[in-house]
Amino acid sequence: MCPRPPNIANGLHSGLSLDKFALGVTVYYSCKDGYELVGNMSINCTEAGAWSRPLPRCKAIGCETPQVLNGKVHELQSTYDAGETLHFDCDAGYAAEDTYETQCQPGGTWDPPLLICERVRPCPMPPEITNGNHNGRDKAVFTVGMSVTYTC
């Protein structure tokens, strides 16, 4: 006879309703949503009155690299682990509305889910001042964050 099978983090087993198990009984493991089983899905009650090893484990399902509309990902990887944060940049002339990062969630989703860089509206030309010049005369477009210096 074997005692109750061991529990595994983020997982369940088929022997939840019993306290003792007969020789040769097989117990099956599964994982909660957002996790995948690593290792054998079953263990057996052995003649020694112990469960066969090794135990499986439940690993959080990772995320695939997301698409960044009008931008690119820093430190590109093929997959990311749950809890990992991804940073991205927007192409020239584009900016993210809220944040430049997203986090991989258990189950393989990103939060926030969409990485969109939107076109930055250009600023108007700097105003002319009487008897003065600015150093931006050679620029065709001014975007947020650019500056000019005036001289008299």
C-alpha positions in Angstrom: 0.0 0.0 0.0 1.1 3.6 -0.7 0.2 6.8 1.1 -1.5 9.7 -0.8 0.6 10.7 -3.8 2.7 13.9 -3.4 1.2 17.2 -4.6 3.0 19.3 -7.2 3.0 23.1 -7.4 0.3 24.3 -9.8 -0.9 20.8 -10.5 -3.5 18.2 -9.6 -3.5 14.4 -9.5 -6.1 11.7 -10.0 -5.8 10.3 -6.4 -7.4 13.1 -4.5 -10.3 11.1 -3.0 -8.3 8.3 -1.4 -5.9 8.0 1.5 -4.3 4.6 0.6 -3.4 3.0 -2.7 -2.9 -0.6 -3.7 0.3 -2.0 -5.3 0.4 -1.2 -9.0 -2.1 1.6 -8.9 -1.3 4.4 -11.3 -2.0 8.1 -10.5 -2.1 10.7 -13.2 -1.0 14.3 -12.9 -2.3 17.4 -14.8 -1.5 21.1 -14.5 -3.7 24.1 -13.9 -4.6 26.5 -16.7 -1.6 28.5 -17.8 0.9 25.6 -17.0 2.2 22.6 -18.9 3.4 19.3 -17.5 7.1 18.5 -17.7 8.1 14.9 -17.2 6.0 11.7 -16.9 2.3 12.3 -16.4 2.0 9.3 -14.1 3.5 7.5 -11.1 2.9 4.0 -9.8 2.6 2.5 -6.3 5.6 0.2 -6.0 6.2 -3.0 -4.0 8.2 -1.0 -1.5 5.0 0.9 -0.6 6.3 4.1 -2.2 5.5 6.1 -5.3 7.8 5.7 -8.4 9.9 8.8 -9.2 10.7 11.3 -10.5 7.6 13.4 -10.0 6.5 15.6 -12.9 6.3 19.4 -12.5 4.1 22.1 -13.8 5.9 24.9 -15.6 4.2 28.2 -16.6 3.6 28.4 -20.3 5.8 31.1 -21.8 5.1 33.6 -24.5 6.2 33.9 -28.1 7.9 37.1 -29.3 5.1 39.7 -30.0 4.9 41.9 -33.0 5.6 45.6 -32.4 3.7 47.7 -35.0 6.2 50.4 -36.1 8.9 49.4 -33.6 11.3 46.7 -32.5 12.0 44.5 -29.5 15.1 44.8 -27.3 17.1 41.6 -26.7 15.0 39.5 -29.1 14.3 35.9 -28.0 12.2 33.2 -29.5 10.2 32.6 -26.3 9.9 34.4 -22.9 9.1 32.9 -19.5 6.0 33.9 -17.6 6.9 36.9 -15.5 9.6 38.1 -17.9 9.3 41.7 -19.0 10.0 42.7 -22.6 11.2 46.2 -23.6 10.7 47.7 -27.0 11.4 50.9 -29.0 9.4 52.7 -31.6 10.7 53.6 -35.0 11.7 57.2 -35.7 8.7 59.4 -35.9 6.6 57.0 -33.8 5.9 56.7 -30.0 4.0 54.3 -27.7 0.9 55.7 -26.1 1.4 54.4 -22.6 4.5 52.2 -22.0 7.5 50.8 -23.7 7.3 47.4 -22.0 5.0 44.4 -21.6 5.0 41.3 -19.3 4.6 37.6 -20.2 1.7 36.2 -18.3 1.1 32.5 -17.3 -0.7 30.9 -20.2 1.4 32.6 -22.9 -0.3 36.0 -23.2 1.3 39.5 -22.9 0.1 42.4 -20.7 -0.5 44.8 -22.2 -1.4 42.6 -25.1 -0.8 44.9 -28.1 2.4 46.8 -28.7 1.6 49.7 -31.0 3.8 52.6 -31.9 1.7 55.4 -33.3 2.9 58.2 -35.6 4.0 61.3 -33.7 2.3 64.4 -35.0 5.0 66.9 -36.0 5.4 70.2 -34.2 4.9 73.4 -36.1 8.1 75.3 -37.2 9.6 77.4 -34.4 8.4 81.0 -34.5 10.5 83.7 -36.0 11.6 86.5 -33.7 12.6 90.1 -34.6 16.4 90.4 -35.1 16.9 86.7 -34.2 17.6 83.3 -35.7 17.4 79.7 -34.5 19.5 76.7 -35.3 16.7 74.6 -36.7 16.3 76.3 -40.1 17.8 73.3 -41.9 15.1 70.9 -40.4 12.1 70.0 -42.4 10.1 68.4 -39.5 10.1 68.9 -35.8 9.0 66.2 -33.4 8.2 66.0 -29.7 11.5 66.3 -27.7 13.4 68.3 -30.3 14.6 71.8 -29.3 16.1 74.9 -31.0 18.4 77.6 -29.7 17.8 81.2 -30.5 20.5 83.8 -31.0 20.1 87.6 -31.5 
